[in-house]
Amino acid sequence: MKYDAVVMGGGLAGLICGIRLTQSGLSCAIVSAGQNALHFSSGSLDLLTHLPDGTQVEQPLSMLEALKQQAPSHPYSLIGAEKVAELAKLAQTTLQQAGLHLKGSCEENHYRITPLGHKRMTWLSPESVPTTALHQPMELGKIAVVGIEGFLDFQPQMVADELDRQGLEAEACYVHLPLLDRLRENPSEFRAINVARWLDRPENMAQIVEEIAPLVANADAVFMPACIGLDSEEPMLELQKRLGKPLFLLPTLPPSLLGIRLHEMLLRQFRRQGGIMMPGDKVTSVNFVGSRIESVQTRNHGNISLKAKHFVLATGSFFNNGLVAKFDQVYEPLMNLDLGEIGDRAKWTNKEFFASQPYMAFGVQTDGNLRGKKHGETIENLYIAGAVLSGFDPLTQGCGAGVSLVTGLYAANEIVNEFAKDQAMQAEVAQ
Ligand SMILES: Cc1cc2nc3c(=O)[nH]c(=O)nc-3n(C[C@H](O)[C@H](O)[C@H](O)COP(=O)(O)OP(=O)(O)OC[C@H]3O[C@@H](n4cnc5c(N)ncnc54)[C@H](O)[C@@H]3O)c2cc1C
């Protein structure tokens, strides 16, 4: 099987890369072993919320030079401020074209409300998530925070208490939905995704409205756990219409409906554009010819190799086995690629629990064009994208999704440019 490009890993980085490649007319296959970080994420996407020294970032694009001073090996520093700005804007457009309704801009962060009712800075949030602009109070009037009886992954009282502390007027209540009784019999099944499968059925809408409406009659706005609208926003919009007041969804404990929907929308866009997704498959070995990759082997395809002119490694970090840690060793398991600075075992972690943990920045080292290296030699046709990269801490710097989107698009653009150059050369030779 031969493609223009093969992407290893179908998380946010791999998918956005595949979307850009197929949008540009290239053939692309994505091999993806399993779930990705989006399934566990808030559904909001961070670009940059803090510098490594803890300085809060309100306007991400204007702080990229300061970031470079403090973190020269951060992927944004390698790519360069101008390119990052261009790619962050391209990410916004590409997500929108995939049908995602997101609010926010790379020019300025906003606050989203977390599942505990706190304010957290971010770049892009689903339209359905409650957000507020920086330095502006949230003006929603009286908020009803509705929990679902038996659903333990969302505690309305905690949210309401925190909103009250911030000076908002919020009241918690629980709705009993008889249609969920069957789920309630088994608490381990009572998760956001399973709840959504019931709430999303059009025939259940009347009962949902009947139970919730009296509870929120005196409220100006309603907050609910993100348990509705798995495949599309339609059921949530319908409920909002029938309640007759703004309805907002708060992310729950994983599995995260908002993250899964984001993943599904991107996957659909990739497939719509002719991309080949190989879900549940895993790249097991990589075949080199000199300093280039010729093909990869996968678990499900046995002896049939996937050949391509370019390859992208987007296998994620420790969370998804894109990196592996043994007691005194960290390595990239597919090709044993060169890693960034690892340092002494004793310095992998910081005793202060909430401080930046050094191991979070471990990952694959690249050249200035995000190409991987082995024994110091650049692999000419291998780009690295997303969480598997070294040099950044997605948690304390609030840049996880941003790095995946920006580097995934960077890799795709480099590949598209290579093809354009090849074509121009062939045209010249033919003349
Ligand atoms: C639990 C969690 C929550 C997060 N929440 C947020 C958030 O709310 N907002 C935010 O901005 N950022 C968040 N992040 C940061 C996150 O890292 C990025 O947002 C981003 O989703 C990472 O995408 P990725 O594609 O680089 O890697 P991943 O999402 O990890 O995807 C890698 C994929 O590669 C596959 N894979 C691995 N090895 C192979 C192989 N050999 N062959 C084929 N496939 C393979 C994996 O199965 C996986 O599907 C979160 C991270 C984690 C871990």
The ligand as a Gaussian input file, in Angstrom:
#p B3LYP/6-31G(d) Opt

LIG

0 1
 C       -5.531000      13.264000      30.242000
 C       -5.147000      14.454000      29.434000
 C       -6.003000      15.546000      29.362000
 C       -5.666000      16.658000      28.590000
 N       -6.523000      17.716000      28.524000
 C       -6.217000      18.779000      27.767000
 C       -7.114000      19.894000      27.655000
 O       -8.187000      19.886000      28.243000
 N       -6.760000      20.948000      26.875000
 C       -5.573000      20.968000      26.213000
 O       -5.285000      21.951000      25.539000
 N       -4.702000      19.936000      26.300000
 C       -4.990000      18.850000      27.050000
 N       -4.113000      17.797000      27.128000
 C       -2.850000      17.862000      26.396000
 C       -2.803000      16.896000      25.157000
 O       -1.528000      16.401000      25.212000
 C       -2.999000      17.538000      23.810000
 O       -4.116000      18.317000      23.893000
 C       -3.210000      16.606000      22.613000
 O       -4.521000      16.102000      22.641000
 C       -2.196000      15.525000      22.418000
 O       -2.420000      15.017000      21.110000
 P       -1.407000      14.096000      20.321000
 O       -2.068000      13.770000      19.028000
 O       -0.063000      14.683000      20.287000
 O       -1.266000      12.762000      21.216000
 P       -2.354000      11.743000      21.723000
 O       -3.656000      12.356000      21.892000
 O       -1.733000      11.054000      22.880000
 O       -2.513000      10.689000      20.523000
 C       -1.531000       9.764000      20.179000
 C       -2.182000       8.601000      19.458000
 O       -1.141000       7.775000      18.934000
 C       -1.491000       6.420000      19.125000
 N       -0.287000       5.588000      19.080000
 C        0.695000       5.455000      20.002000
 N        1.642000       4.584000      19.554000
 C        1.226000       4.177000      18.315000
 C        1.777000       3.280000      17.350000
 N        2.921000       2.619000      17.543000
 N        1.090000       3.082000      16.194000
 C       -0.085000       3.748000      15.963000
 N       -0.644000       4.603000      16.853000
 C        0.015000       4.811000      18.012000
 C       -2.202000       6.415000      20.480000
 O       -3.000000       5.256000      20.639000
 C       -3.021000       7.707000      20.362000
 O       -4.245000       7.434000      19.737000
 C       -4.429000      16.675000      27.895000
 C       -3.572000      15.586000      27.996000
 C       -3.917000      14.491000      28.738000
 C       -2.957000      13.336000      28.799000

